[in-house]
């Protein structure tokens, strides 16, 4: 029976031709792809799992003298320099001529671009080798940060850098709903690294893109940018306090958008629903990573009306009838305050209109209610006073078997 192949032997087999590649960049791209398989299958602390793997690989292959083995050891040590033993790795006697260029790059530009709503920001940094003949062409590192879920959603390394940067510039110039700017390298490093740390802890990674395969190389390139002047982990925005919420609601209700959607002249009996709906708008914003109640977009509309509100709130018929109108008014108000272009405001308003039929269906079926929300809805339907602890205890005791099922 054949001896089972260890993960380290599998990597050596996959890298058997690494010393025959044309340049250092090709070798680093192969190395990051191999480490990507470790990153992808880790269940937690993915970056730590990659570092642990490299430490084990360097130990297990320390006596290998074949050119491919010594070369991939150098590649891994370059990509994960904080791995134990990485600093002691030296090129082998048969190392390819480009091995001295591994990781020998300098930043040549840092940029950012994204949508005017603030849903996503892409950060782009370009790098050049000291010797572009042995090292490889100037290349670009791109990281996509999703502000609705608070992670670095994808990363990509490719080249030539001039072509990628040109494509991004042309795309943004042709689209009135996107922006482009040069970015401070410290800000770029801090923002991408902060969101990557969250991504590294995710149980399930986003299903598409090159996040896993390019992660190690992106981390190595980010480390070459200057450290942020302050803490590398900026404080996350705090949700509004009670006084701030009340002041913002008063300002909104005095705004022209509230009048346009006739929220300033609702019957007395509908004011409770109005303020409940506004509290949901602010509660939803507080649940987002940036906690910004003024950031609305077609995507945020869908997240709120088709998911969050069904999982987190129990609406009666009056609330459900009023909520889309409140969202239209609030989104229009917030977009004006932020100075978004007319096209962006119209797209968000249209998203609310397009979402209403599915919102109504989900409200009717209750299929997206969380167990807690479903239980509260059942309590209300059965006339239990939620403010009466004794009534709640009696209902729980009576329905314990049903809840267990």
N, C-alpha and C positions, 0 to 999 in steps of 0.2 A: 504494500500500500504506500502511495506517495506521501511524503511529509507535507502536512498542511502549510500553505504559504502564509507567512506572517504579513501584516500590513506593510511593514518596512520592506520586505522582499517584493511585495506588489508594487510599491513606489519605485524601487530600483529597476524593476522590469519596465514600468511605464516610462522611466527616464533613461532608458538604455542608450538613446541616441542624443542626449542633451549636449554632449561635447561636440557633436557634429553640426549644431545650429550655427547660424550666420553671425549672431551678435548677442550682446548681453541682454538686450530687451527681449529677444525671442526666448532666451533661457529664463528670464524672470517671469514672462507670461506663462511658460510651461510650469514653472514652480508654483506660481499662485493658483493655477488651475488644479494641480495635484493637491495642494493644501485645501482647496475649496471643497473637496469631497469630505475632508475631516470637519470643516466648518459646517457643512450642510447637515451632517448626521448628528452633530452634537445636540443634546437636549437642553443645555443651559451653558452659560459662559462660553460661548462659541470661540471667542478670541483666546480664552484660556485653554480651551481644548486643543486649538491649533498650536499654541506655544508648548503645551505638554507633549504633543505628538512630535514636534521638532526636537525637543529635548531627548525624547526616547530614540528618535531616528539617529541623531548625532551620536548617541552612546552606542547604539546597535551597529553602526557602520564605521566606527572609529578605526577599524583595522583594514577597511577596504582600500585597495590601491588602484583599482581600475579607474580609467579617466572619467567614465560616466558617473561613478559613485562619488569620487572626490569633487566633481563639478556640481552635482546636485546638492551635495553637502554645503558647498559655498553659496549656492543659490538660496537654500533654505536659511542659512545663517544671515544672509543679506536681507531677506524678507522679514525674518523674525529675529532681529538682533537682540531682543531682551530674553531670548531662550537661553537657559543655562548651557554653557559650552559653546555658544555661537561665536563669542569673541575669540576663541582659541582655534577656530577653523581656518586652515591655510590652504591655498590652492595646491593641488597635487603637481607632481613633476610633469605629468602629461596634460596639464590644464590647457584648454584652448586659449588662443591669443587674446580673446576678448574678456577673459575671466577677471582681469584687473579693472574692468569697467563696471562690474556688478555694483549697482547702487550708487555709482559715482555720477550723480546728476545734480543739477541746480535748477531752482524754480525760475521760469522766464515770464510768467504772467499769472494773475489770479483774477477771476471774473465771477459774476453771478447773474442769473436771469430767472424769470419766473412769470406767473400770471398776475394780473393786476388785483385779483381778489385776495391773494395771499394764501392760496391753498397749497402751493408747492413752490419751492425754490431749488434751482439747480446751481451747484457750485462747480466751477471749472478752473483747473490749474494746469499749466503747461510746464514741461520739464525737458531739459536737454542734457545729454551726456557730455562729459568733458571731451571725449573723442567720439564724434558721431559716426565714424567709420567702424570702429570696434564696438562701440556702445549701442548704436542704433539711432533711429531718427528721433527728432523732437516729438514728444507725445503728450497726450492730454489725459487728465484724470477728471472724470465727471461724477458727481454725487448728487442724487436727487433726494431732497428732504421733503417729506410730506407733513405739513403742519396740522392736518386734521387728525392724524394718528400719532404724530410725534416721533417718527423714526426716520432714519436714512433708508429709503425704500429701495434704492438700487444704486449701484456703482458701476463704473465702466472705465477701462483703460484702453486707449486706441490712438492711432495716428494716421497720417501725419497731423501734428497739432494745428498747423496752419489751415488745413482743410476742415477739420472739425470746428475750429473757432470761426472760420468763415461761414460755415453752414449755420451755426447758431446766430451769428450776427444777422444774416439774411432772413432767417426765420423770424426773429424778433422784430426786424424792421418792417416785415410784411404783415405782421399781426398786431393790430391795435390793442389787443388784450394781453400783450406780453411786454416785458421791459428787459433791458440789458444794461449792465454797468461793470466797470472795473471794481474789484472788491479788495479790501484790505486783507492781506494774507493771514493776519492774525485772526480776523473774524472768520475767514473761510475755515481755517483749521479748527477753531473752537466750535463752530456750528456743526460741521460735519462730524467731528469726533464726538461731540455731545450726543447727537442723535444716533451715531453708530453704536455707542455703548448700550443704548436701549435696544437697538436691533440685535446686538449680540446676545441679549438675554431672552429673546423671543423663542417660544416653543416651536412655532411654525413660521418659516420665512415666507415672504411674498413669492408667489409661484413662478414668476417670469423674470427675465433679466439675468444679469451677470453678477449679482450680489455675492454669491458664494465663491465663484471662480476667481473674481478679481479682488476680493476683500483683503487678502494679505498684502498685495502690491499697493493697493490704495493706502493701507495703514502705513506702509514703509514710506510712501511719498509724502503723506501728511506730516510725518515726523520731521521732514526736511524744511517745512515752513516754520517761520518764527513763532515762538510761543506767544499766546495772548498776554497783553500787558498786565491784566488782572487775573483773577481765577480762571482756569481753563474750563470751568463748568459754570456758566452764567446762571444767576438765579432765575427760575421760571416766574412768569408774571403771576401775581396773586389775584384770585377772583375778587370782584367788587365786594366791599362791605355793605351792610344794610343801609347805611346813610347814603352811600354812593349809588346803590341800586335805586333807592327812592328818588334821588335827585335826577338820575338819568331817565326814569320813567316819567317824571313830571316834565322834563324837557321834551321828551318824545311826544307826550300828549298835547303839548303846546305847539308842536311842529306842523308844517303844512301837510306832511304825509299822513298824519293822523286825521286831519280834516278831510283830506282827499278820500280816504277810505271810511269816512263817517264814524270814526271811533270817538270823536269828541262830542257826539250827540246820541249816544246809545241810551236806550231806556234804563231807568234806575235798576230794573231787575237784571240787566245784563252786565252791570259793572263788576259784579263778582267774577263772572267768567272772563271779562276783559283783564282784570288784574291777575287772575290765575294763569291765563295764557301768557301774559307778559312775564310772570315769574318763571314759566317754563322756558321761555326764550333766554332769560338770563341764567337759569340753572344749566341749560344746555351749553351755553358759552363757558360757564365755569368748569364744565366737565372736559373741555378741550384742552390740549397741551398749552396753547397760548392764552386761554381764558379771556379772549377778546370778544365782547358782545357786539362789536361793530363790524366784525369780519363775516360777511355773508356772501355766498356765491351759489351757483346752481348745485354744486356738490354738497355744500353745507345744508341747503334746503332739503335735498334728498336724505341726507343723513338724519336730519331732525324729524321731518314729517313721515318718513317711511321706516324709521328704525328706532331712534332714541326715544321719541315720545311714547311709542307703544310699549317699550320695555320699562319705562321709568314712571309713567303717569297713568292715572285712572281718569278718563274724561267722561263727563256726561254729555248728553246730546247737545246742549247749549255750548259747551266748551268745544266740542268737535266741529260744530257749525261755524264758530267764530275764529278758531285758531288759524286757518289758512289766510283769512283776511288780516289778522294781526301780523302774521309773518310777512305778507306782502308790504304792509305799511312799514314795519320795522326795517326790513331789508332795504326798502327805498330810502328811508331816513338815514340808515347807517351808510349806505352807498354815497349819498349826497355829502354827508359829513366827511367822509374819506376822500371825496373828490374823484370818484370813479367815473370813467367815461360813460356817456349815454348808452352806448352799445352794451356795456357790462351791466348797467342797471336794468336794461330791458331783458337781457338774458336771464338774470336772476328772477325777475318778475314772471317771465314766461315759464321758468322752471316750477314756480309755485302752482301756476295754472295747470301745467302738465301733470303735476304730482297729485292733484286733488282726487281724481277717481281712485287711484291706488290707496291713498290715505283713507278715504271713506271705506273702501273694502277691508283694509286692515283693521280699522276701528270696529267695523261690523263683525268680523270673524274673530277678532282677538287673538289671532294665531301667533303674533309676535310678542305677546305679553310674557314677561318673565314670571316665574312661579310666584314671586312675592306680589307682583302687580295683579296677577290673576286672582290670588287669594283676597287681596283688598277689594277687587271688583266684585267678588262673590259675597264678601261681607256686606258691601253696600247694597247689592241686589237683594240680599235677604233682610235688609233693614237693621243691621247691627250698628249701634252707635260706636264709631271708632274712637270717640273720646271717653268711653266708659270701660275701664279695665275689667270690671266684673263681667260685663256683657261679652267682651272679647274672650276672656277665660272660659266662660260657659260655652261659647260657640266652638272654641278649639277643642274642649273636652267632648262635645257632642259629635264633632266631625273628625276626631283623631284618626279613625280607621280610614276614612275617605282620603284624608291628607296623606296618610302613609302609602296608600296605593298610588 
